[in-house]
Amino acid sequence: MSIKKIQIPALGLTLGLAGYSIIGCGDKSDDTAGFEWPETTPEVVENYSDIVVASYEDSVTTATDLNTALAALVADPSESTLGAAKQAWLDSREPYLQTEVYRFYDGPIDNPDDGPEGLLNAWPLDEQYIDYVVGDDDAGIINSDDTIDAATLEGLNEVGGEKNIATGYHAVEFLLWGQDLSETGPGERPYTDYVRDGSGTAANQDRRGTYLNVVGTLLVDHLSGVHAQWTEGASYRTGFESDSAAAIEKMLTGMIVLSGFETGGERLQAALDAGDQEEEHSCFSDNTHRDMIQDVQGVSNVWNGTYTRTDGTTVSGPSLKDLVNEVDADLAGRLDAQIEESLSLANALQTPFDQEISPGNEGNARVQALVIGLQAQEQILFEVFDLFGLSVEIPE
């Protein structure tokens, strides 16, 4: 995904940018020329960092629990260990999805040089790149002669095409659930795909187990690396907090791009237009509705300066909402209401999501309502950029 940096227009014009429209909010040039940041701005930035590090810490913890459950499945395949591994995967997605709002500004997660996002959450995934599929029992890395270790799988990720995903959450998801061939439920991979005593249901059970253990460990390693860069005293966090205005620009950029381009466009509108379950974000597990809810929740977290941890405790402090409210209370109120509406619309999605996007289904209206809500949210966030005289990076 290429990125182009632009200045938000302040002339009320609509500019087309590779299918991505940006609407100005009126002439604010006189206001922003002499804009002075409120005294609380550094505290807002510091609280954001605290929320980031807490949510990544929860992501590491739940990914570690998942990795333990994967090892238990491989060591002793059964309905019970497979079920436990699936639940651990679902649990691990909850905090991670709330961290996606920290993307899109070349931070530790998606730094173009070494950011691991493409190894963690890349999608859509071509199943036959990893393992057998209906009609081809010999498909994938698992059924090949390729070495299965961390370096090899990282090197094979997205080789030959962006759908050739070899690692990350969705690789684990496919290895647990298998292809989703049902209109009413998730995939139904049998635990016997991992049984190695000759009674298994698919070839190369040992390689499949090795693959699952490797990608599970990689999840923990990649998340741990990102978390470490946000801890207090780490060089990235120190640099981030040293320039409050630039930090606020990054915070808003993540909110804008996740709201409109990524969640509203790439994940929702594209899936609705295609009407195909292969286009949904977590198609193997039918967990896509949670992807949408938690992405919007992540935006809400940043806006409100609050994050509820997996143990029920809360990290909170001076918020972006406080900052905007101090400068323009009306704008803060409108954005607050729209984020709440978007979260409500996301929670209104029904399961399974592939039926919501099925052509002619009444769920189409629920998906479209969320898209429209996220577009409205995006536009109000642009007004905040305009208010502060900032620039935003937009995916092309």
C-alpha positions in Angstrom: 0.0 0.0 0.0 1.6 3.3 -1.1 1.3 6.4 1.0 1.1 10.0 -0.2 1.4 12.9 2.2 -0.9 15.9 1.6 -2.0 19.0 3.4 -5.7 18.9 4.3 -7.3 21.5 2.0 -8.9 24.5 3.7 -10.9 25.8 0.7 -14.0 23.6 0.8 -12.9 21.6 -2.2 -13.2 17.9 -2.9 -10.0 16.4 -4.2 -9.9 12.9 -5.8 -6.9 10.9 -4.7 -6.9 7.3 -6.2 -10.6 7.0 -5.3 -10.1 8.6 -1.9 -11.9 11.9 -1.4 -10.9 14.6 1.0 -13.3 17.3 1.9 -12.0 20.6 3.3 -13.8 22.2 6.2 -13.8 25.9 5.2 -11.2 28.6 5.4 -9.3 28.1 8.6 -6.0 29.6 7.4 -6.2 32.7 9.7 -7.0 30.6 12.7 -4.3 27.9 12.2 -1.5 30.4 11.3 -1.4 31.5 15.0 -2.6 28.3 16.6 -1.2 27.6 20.0 -1.4 24.1 21.5 -3.1 23.8 24.9 -0.8 23.3 27.8 -2.2 19.8 28.4 -1.1 18.5 25.0 2.1 16.7 26.3 -0.1 15.0 28.9 -2.5 13.8 26.2 0.4 12.4 24.2 1.9 10.6 27.3 -1.5 9.1 28.1 -1.8 7.8 24.5 1.6 6.1 24.9 0.4 4.5 28.1 -2.6 3.1 26.3 -0.5 1.9 23.5 1.9 0.0 25.7 -1.0 -1.5 27.8 -2.9 -2.7 24.7 0.3 -4.2 23.2 1.1 -5.8 26.5 -2.3 -7.5 26.5 -1.7 -8.5 22.9 1.6 -10.2 23.8 0.0 -11.9 26.9 -3.0 -13.3 24.9 -0.7 -14.3 22.0 1.5 -16.2 24.5 -1.6 -18.0 25.8 -2.5 -18.8 22.2 0.9 -20.2 21.5 0.7 -22.4 24.6 -2.7 -23.7 23.4 -1.3 -24.4 20.0 1.5 -26.4 21.5 -1.0 -28.4 23.5 -3.0 -29.2 20.4 0.1 -30.3 18.5 1.3 -32.4 21.4 -2.1 -34.1 22.1 -4.6 -33.5 19.3 -8.3 -33.8 20.4 -11.6 -32.1 20.2 -10.8 -30.5 23.5 -7.3 -29.1 22.7 -8.5 -27.9 19.3 -11.5 -26.1 20.9 -9.1 -24.5 23.5 -6.8 -23.3 20.7 -9.7 -21.8 18.8 -10.9 -20.0 21.9 -7.4 -18.7 22.6 -7.2 -17.4 19.1 -10.5 -15.5 19.5 -9.3 -14.1 22.8 -6.0 -13.0 21.3 -7.8 -11.0 18.7 -9.7 -8.8 21.1 -6.8 -6.6 22.3 -4.8 -6.8 19.1 -7.6 -5.4 17.0 -7.8 -2.4 19.3 -4.1 -1.7 18.4 -4.8 -1.2 14.7 -5.5 2.5 15.3 -1.7 2.8 16.0 -1.0 2.1 12.3 -0.6 4.2 9.2 2.1 6.7 10.5 5.2 4.5 10.1 5.4 3.7 13.8 6.9 0.5 15.2 4.1 -1.7 13.9 4.3 -0.7 10.2 7.6 1.1 9.8 8.5 0.5 6.2 12.0 -0.8 7.1 11.2 -3.4 9.8 7.6 -3.1 10.9 6.0 -6.5 11.3 2.4 -5.7 10.5 2.5 -7.6 7.2 3.7 -10.7 9.1 1.1 -10.3 11.8 -2.3 -9.4 10.2 -2.0 -9.5 6.4 -5.1 -10.6 4.5 -6.8 -11.8 2.4 -5.1 -15.2 2.6 -4.9 -17.7 -0.2 -5.5 -21.0 1.7 -3.7 -23.2 -0.9 -0.5 -21.3 -0.3 -0.3 -22.9 3.2 -2.2 -26.2 3.2 -4.5 -28.5 1.3 -7.9 -27.2 0.0 -10.9 -28.9 -1.5 -9.8 -30.3 -4.8 -6.1 -30.2 -4.1 -4.8 -32.4 -1.3 -1.2 -31.6 -2.1 -1.4 -27.8 -2.0 0.7 -25.5 0.1 4.0 -25.2 2.0 2.9 -27.9 4.4 2.6 -30.5 1.6 5.9 -29.4 -0.1 9.5 -30.0 0.6 10.1 -26.4 1.9 11.9 -26.1 5.3 9.4 -25.1 8.0 11.1 -22.7 10.4 10.7 -19.0 11.3 13.2 -17.6 8.8 11.8 -19.6 5.9 8.1 -18.7 6.6 8.9 -15.0 7.1 10.8 -15.1 3.8 7.9 -16.8 2.0 5.3 -14.3 3.3 3.7 -12.5 0.3 6.2 -14.0 -2.1 4.6 -14.1 -5.6 1.5 -12.2 -4.6 0.0 -10.2 -1.7 -2.5 -13.1 -0.9 0.4 -15.5 -0.4 0.3 -15.1 3.3 2.5 -17.5 5.3 2.4 -16.1 8.8 0.3 -14.2 11.3 -3.1 -14.4 12.9 -4.9 -15.4 9.7 -2.5 -18.2 9.0 -3.1 -19.6 12.5 -6.9 -19.1 12.0 -6.8 -21.2 8.8 -4.8 -23.9 10.4 -7.3 -24.1 13.3 -10.6 -23.8 11.4 -9.7 -24.7 7.8 -11.7 -23.4 4.8 -15.1 -21.9 5.5 -17.3 -23.9 3.3 -20.5 -23.3 5.3 -23.1 -20.5 4.8 -24.1 -20.7 8.5 -20.9 -21.3 10.4 -17.1 -21.3 10.4 -14.7 -23.8 9.0 -14.6 -27.3 10.3 -11.0 -28.6 10.2 -10.9 -31.8 12.2 -8.4 -32.2 15.0 -7.3 -35.4 13.3 -5.4 -33.3 10.8 -2.8 -33.1 13.6 -2.9 -36.8 14.6 0.5 -38.4 13.8 -0.2 -42.1 14.6 -1.4 -43.0 11.1 -5.1 -42.4 11.8 -5.0 -38.8 10.8 -7.3 -37.3 8.1 -4.7 -35.5 6.1 -1.1 -36.1 5.0 1.9 -34.4 6.6 0.4 -34.1 10.1 3.9 -33.6 11.6 4.7 -30.7 9.2 1.3 -29.2 9.9 2.0 -29.3 13.6 5.4 -27.8 13.2 4.0 -25.0 11.0 1.4 -24.2 13.6 4.0 -24.0 16.4 6.3 -21.8 14.3 3.7 -19.3 13.4 2.4 -19.2 16.9 5.8 -18.4 18.2 6.3 -15.7 15.5 3.2 -14.0 16.7 4.6 -13.6 20.2 8.0 -12.5 18.9 6.7 -9.9 16.6 4.2 -8.4 19.1 6.9 -8.4 21.8 9.2 -6.4 19.5 6.5 -3.8 18.9 5.6 -3.6 22.6 9.2 -3.0 23.6 9.5 0.1 21.4 6.6 1.7 23.2 7.7 1.0 26.8 8.8 4.0 28.9 12.4 5.0 28.1 12.4 3.2 24.7 13.9 5.3 21.9 10.7 5.3 19.8 8.5 6.4 22.6 11.0 9.0 23.7 11.1 10.5 20.2 7.3 10.3 19.8 6.7 12.2 23.0 9.4 14.8 22.3 7.3 16.6 19.7 3.7 16.9 20.9 2.3 18.4 17.7 3.8 15.7 15.5 2.5 13.1 17.9 -1.1 14.4 17.8 -0.8 14.4 14.0 0.2 10.7 14.1 -2.6 9.9 16.5 -5.2 11.5 14.3 -3.7 9.9 11.1 -4.2 6.4 12.6 -7.8 7.3 13.5 -8.6 8.8 10.1 -7.1 6.1 7.9 -8.5 3.2 10.0 -11.9 4.8 10.1 -12.5 5.6 6.4 -9.9 3.9 4.2 -9.2 0.6 6.0 -12.3 -0.4 8.0 -15.0 1.5 6.0 -13.4 0.9 2.6 -11.0 -2.1 2.4 -12.8 -4.3 5.0 -16.5 -3.3 4.7 -17.3 -1.6 1.4 -15.1 -4.0 -0.6 -16.6 -7.0 1.0 -20.1 -5.7 0.5 -19.5 -4.9 -3.2 -18.1 -8.4 -3.8 -20.7 -10.2 -1.7 -18.2 -13.0 -1.2 -17.2 -14.6 2.1 -13.6 -14.8 0.8 -13.5 -11.0 1.1 -14.3 -10.9 4.8 -11.5 -10.3 7.2 -11.7 -13.4 9.4 -13.5 -15.7 7.1 -12.3 -19.1 8.5 -13.5 -18.5 12.0 -16.5 -16.2 11.2 -15.1 -13.7 13.6 -15.3 -10.7 11.2 -17.9 -8.9 13.2 -15.5 -8.6 16.1 -12.8 -7.3 13.8 -15.2 -4.4 12.9 -16.3 -3.7 16.5 -12.8 -3.7 18.0 -11.3 -1.5 15.2 -13.9 1.1 16.0 -13.3 0.5 19.7 -9.7 1.3 19.1 -10.6 4.7 17.6 -12.9 5.3 20.6 -10.0 4.4 23.0 -7.7 7.1 21.5 -10.5 9.7 21.4 -11.5 9.1 25.0 -8.0 8.5 26.3 -9.1 5.2 27.9 -8.3 1.5 27.4 -9.9 -1.3 29.3 -7.4 -4.1 29.8 -8.1 -7.8 29.5 -8.0 -8.1 33.3 -10.7 -5.5 33.6 -8.5 -2.7 34.9 -8.5 0.7 33.1 -5.7 2.9 31.8 -7.0 6.5 31.3 -5.9 10.1 31.4 -6.1 13.4 29.5 -7.6 12.7 26.1 -7.7 13.9 22.6 -11.4 14.7 23.2 -10.3 17.0 26.1 -7.9 18.7 23.7 -10.4 19.3 20.9 -13.0 20.4 23.4 -10.8 23.0 24.8 -10.3 24.5 21.3 -13.7 23.8 19.7 -16.4 22.3 22.0 -19.0 22.0 19.1 -16.5 20.0 17.0 -15.6 17.8 19.9 -19.3 17.1 20.6 -20.0 16.2 17.0 -17.0 13.8 16.8 -17.9 12.2 20.1 -21.4 11.5 19.0 -20.3 10.1 15.7 -17.8 7.7 17.2 -20.5 6.5 19.6 -22.8 6.0 16.6 -20.2 4.1 14.7 -19.5 1.8 17.6 -23.3 1.2 18.0 -23.6 0.4 14.2 -20.6 -2.0 14.4 -22.3 -3.8 17.3 -25.5 -4.1 15.3 -23.8 -6.4 12.7 -25.2 -9.9 12.9 -23.3 -13.1 12.5 -22.1 -14.7 10.4 -20.8 -11.7 8.6 -20.7 -13.5 5.3 -24.5 -13.5 5.4 -24.5 -9.8 6.1 -22.7 -9.2 2.8 -24.6 -11.8 0.8 -26.3 -10.1 -2.2 -29.9 -9.2 -1.3 -29.6 -10.0 2.4 -31.2 -7.4 4.7 -27.8 -7.3 6.5 -26.5 -5.3 3.5 -28.2 -2.3 5.0 -26.5 -2.8 8.3 -23.1 -3.0 6.7 -23.8 0.0 4.5 -24.9 2.0 7.5 -21.6 1.3 9.3 -19.7 2.3 6.1 -21.6 5.6 6.0 -21.1 6.2 9.7 -17.3 5.6 9.4 -17.2 8.0 6.4 -18.9 10.7 8.5 -16.4 10.0 11.3 -13.5 10.3 8.9 -14.8 13.7 7.7 -15.2 15.1 11.2 -11.7 13.9 12.0 -10.5 15.9 8.9 -12.1 18.9 10.5 -9.9 18.3 13.6 -6.9 18.2 11.3 -8.0 21.5 9.7 -8.5 23.0 13.2 -5.0 22.1 14.2 -3.4 22.9 10.8 -2.0 19.4 10.4 -1.3 17.1 7.4 -2.3 13.5 7.0 -0.9 10.5 5.0 -3.6 8.9 2.8 -3.2 5.4 1.3 -3.4 5.4 -2.5 
